[in-house]
């Protein structure tokens, strides 16, 4: 485990060596464009190779692999490590070194005191956003591959509300693309409010109010009947659309 040096400094050395175990697993790490939205938010992203995941990669983190993850399939173990690594890099960029991010209830990350964040992974990519708690109370991020049209048609009844359908009719966007973006937005919303409610919500508990993919913006409303009175319910958010993929972020 990393003890005397920051993970960031170790990564700089390891990733510069093309035949290292870490560089074979994670060939590149970048700061996501979302990092430019606000100075107190940091978002790291990476691609990883599942087939190159090994147990000894945990020497680069200040924590061991949780027992529950050790029992999982290799894909789950790989995405868990990659997500935690991106989160640790973000925390270090904000001045918090040697962080341990345990698993909380419903598999949610347990962030160090004074910080909040969100981890997401899809296919071969992992991302994490972190921020100081003194500046933000809600934060949630999600990354998804685009949903094929046949699957979009199958899940639309559970995913979309009447309000969502009404918004779709106003937009110049194909249905599969709309469903892909809405799915990711509602996942980000759940992650943002989960620390405040401590339980799952349904897709039907949120309404899309605005969506502008060209500007990378949206507005979503939590309409969950059991929401605490002091819970924020309307959130502006950001989205980043690339061919075949969508990433969404909510912070407030």
C-alpha positions in Angstrom: 0.0 0.0 0.0 1.1 3.6 -0.6 2.1 5.1 2.8 5.0 7.6 2.5 4.3 9.0 -1.0 1.1 10.3 -2.5 -0.7 8.1 -4.9 -0.4 10.8 -7.6 3.4 10.9 -7.3 3.6 7.1 -7.5 1.3 7.0 -10.5 3.4 9.5 -12.3 6.4 7.2 -12.0 4.5 4.0 -12.7 2.6 5.2 -15.7 5.7 6.5 -17.3 7.0 2.9 -17.5 5.0 1.1 -20.2 5.6 -2.4 -18.9 4.5 -1.8 -15.3 1.4 -3.7 -13.9 -0.5 -0.5 -13.4 0.2 1.0 -16.9 -0.9 -2.4 -18.4 -4.2 -2.2 -16.5 -4.7 1.6 -16.9 -3.0 3.0 -20.0 -4.3 6.6 -19.5 -5.7 8.9 -16.9 -7.2 12.3 -17.7 -9.0 15.1 -16.0 -12.5 15.2 -17.3 -13.9 18.4 -18.8 -16.3 18.6 -15.8 -13.3 19.6 -13.8 -13.4 23.0 -15.5 -17.0 23.7 -14.3 -16.0 24.9 -10.8 -12.7 25.3 -9.0 -13.7 23.2 -6.0 -14.7 20.1 -8.1 -12.3 17.6 -9.4 -13.1 14.8 -11.9 -10.7 12.1 -13.0 -11.3 9.6 -15.7 -9.5 6.5 -17.0 -9.8 3.6 -19.4 -8.8 0.2 -18.0 -8.1 -3.3 -19.3 -10.0 -5.9 -17.3 -7.8 -8.8 -18.5 -4.8 -7.1 -16.9 -6.3 -6.7 -13.4 -4.2 -8.3 -10.7 -4.3 -8.4 -6.9 -1.0 -6.6 -6.5 -2.4 -3.4 -8.0 -3.6 -2.5 -4.5 -0.1 -1.6 -3.6 -0.9 1.7 -5.2 -3.7 2.5 -2.8 -3.9 3.1 0.9 -6.4 0.4 1.4 -6.8 -3.4 0.8 -9.3 -4.9 -1.5 -12.6 -5.4 0.5 -13.5 -9.0 1.2 -16.8 -8.6 -0.6 -15.0 -7.4 -3.8 -12.4 -10.2 -3.6 -15.3 -12.7 -4.1 -16.6 -10.9 -7.2 -15.9 -11.6 -10.9 -12.8 -10.0 -12.4 -14.8 -7.3 -14.2 -16.3 -6.1 -10.9 -12.9 -6.2 -9.2 -11.3 -4.2 -12.0 -14.0 -1.5 -12.2 -14.0 -1.2 -8.4 -10.2 -0.6 -8.2 -10.2 1.8 -11.2 -13.1 3.9 -9.7 -11.4 4.0 -6.3 -8.1 5.1 -7.8 -9.8 7.9 -9.7 -11.5 9.0 -6.5 -8.2 9.0 -4.5 -6.5 11.1 -7.2 -9.3 13.6 -7.0 -9.1 13.8 -3.2 -5.3 14.3 -3.4 -5.8 17.1 -5.9 -8.0 18.8 -3.2 -5.4 18.2 -0.5 -6.6 15.0 1.1 -3.8 12.3 1.0 -3.8 8.6 1.8 -7.6 8.3 1.7 -9.5 5.1 2.3 -12.9 4.9 0.6 -14.8 2.0 2.2 -18.1 0.5 1.0 -21.2 1.8 2.7 -24.8 0.8 2.7 -26.2 -0.2 -0.7 -22.6 -0.4 -1.9 -22.3 3.4 -1.8 -18.8 4.9 -1.2 -17.9 6.1 2.3 -16.1 9.4 1.8 -13.5 10.9 4.2 -14.8 13.5 6.6 -15.2 16.8 4.9 -15.6 15.5 1.4 -18.3 14.1 -0.8 -18.2 12.5 -4.2 -19.5 10.0 -6.7 -17.9 7.1 -8.7 -19.2 5.7 -11.9 -18.0 3.1 -14.4 -19.3 1.6 -17.7 -17.6 -0.9 -20.0 -13.9 -0.1 -19.9 -14.1 3.4 -18.4 -14.1 4.6 -14.7 -14.6 8.2 -13.4 -14.9 9.9 -10.0 -15.9 13.3 -8.9 -14.9 14.7 -5.5 -15.5 18.0 -3.8 -15.1 19.6 -0.3 -18.3 19.4 1.7 -18.0 23.0 2.8 -18.9 24.1 -0.7 -21.5 21.5 -1.8 -24.2 19.4 -0.2 -25.2 17.2 -3.2 -23.0 15.6 -5.8 -23.8 12.7 -8.2 -22.2 11.6 -11.5 -23.0 8.8 -14.0 -21.5 7.5 -17.1 -23.3 5.2 -19.6 -23.0 3.7 -23.0 -25.9 4.6 -25.3 -29.0 2.4 -25.0 -30.0 0.6 -28.2 -33.5 1.4 -29.5 -35.0 -2.0 -28.7 -33.8 -1.8 -25.1 -35.0 1.9 -24.9 -38.5 0.8 -26.0 -38.5 -2.0 -23.4 -37.5 0.2 -20.4 -39.3 3.3 -21.4 -42.4 2.5 -19.3 -40.3 2.3 -16.1 -37.8 5.1 -17.1 -40.0 7.9 -18.4 -42.8 9.8 -16.7 -45.6 11.7 -18.4 -43.5 14.9 -17.9 -40.5 13.2 -19.6 -42.6 12.2 -22.6 -43.9 15.8 -22.9 -40.4 17.1 -22.9 -39.3 14.6 -25.5 -42.1 15.8 -27.8 -40.5 19.3 -27.7 -37.0 18.1 -28.6 -35.3 17.3 -31.9 -33.7 14.1 -30.6 -34.2 10.4 -31.4 -35.9 8.3 -28.8 -32.9 6.0 -28.0 -30.7 8.9 -27.4 -33.2 10.6 -25.2 -33.7 7.5 -23.1 -29.9 7.1 -22.8 -29.5 10.7 -21.5 -32.5 10.5 -19.1 -31.3 7.2 -17.7 -27.9 8.7 -16.8 -29.4 11.9 -15.5 -31.7 10.0 -13.1 -28.8 7.8 -12.0 -26.8 11.0 -11.2 -29.8 12.4 -9.3 -30.1 9.3 -7.2 -26.4 9.4 -6.3 -26.7 13.1 -5.4 -29.6 12.6 -3.0 -28.9 9.2 -1.6 -26.6 10.4 1.3 -29.6 12.5 2.4 -32.4 9.8 2.1 -30.5 6.6 2.6 -32.7 4.5 0.3 -33.4 3.7 -3.3 -35.8 5.7 -5.4 -37.5 4.7 -8.7 -37.0 6.3 -12.1 -40.7 7.5 -11.8 -39.7 9.6 -8.8 -38.0 12.1 -11.0 -39.2 14.4 -13.8 -37.1 15.9 -16.6 -37.8 19.6 -16.8 -35.2 20.8 -19.3 -32.7 19.2 -21.6 -30.2 20.8 -24.1 -27.6 18.4 -25.3 -25.9 21.0 -27.5 -25.3 23.2 -24.4 -24.6 20.2 -22.1 -27.3 21.2 -19.6 -30.4 19.9 -18.0 -32.9 20.4 -15.2 -34.4 17.6 -13.2 -36.9 17.5 -10.4 -37.2 14.9 -7.6 -40.9 14.3 -7.1 -40.5 11.5 -4.5 -43.5 11.8 -2.1 -41.4 10.7 0.9 -38.6 13.3 0.4 -37.7 15.2 3.6 -38.9 18.8 3.7 -35.4 20.2 3.8 -34.2 18.2 0.8 -33.5 20.1 -2.4 -35.7 18.8 -5.1 -34.9 20.7 -8.3 -31.3 20.4 -9.7 -29.5 22.0 -12.6 -27.0 19.6 -14.1 -24.3 19.2 -16.8 -23.9 16.5 -19.4 -21.1 15.5 -21.8 -22.2 13.6 -24.9 -19.7 11.8 -27.0 -20.4 9.2 -29.8 -21.9 6.2 -28.1 -21.6 7.5 -24.5 -23.0 10.0 -22.1 -21.8 11.4 -18.8 -23.9 13.5 -16.5 -23.1 15.5 -13.3 -25.2 17.1 -10.6 -23.8 19.3 -7.9 -25.5 21.8 -5.6 
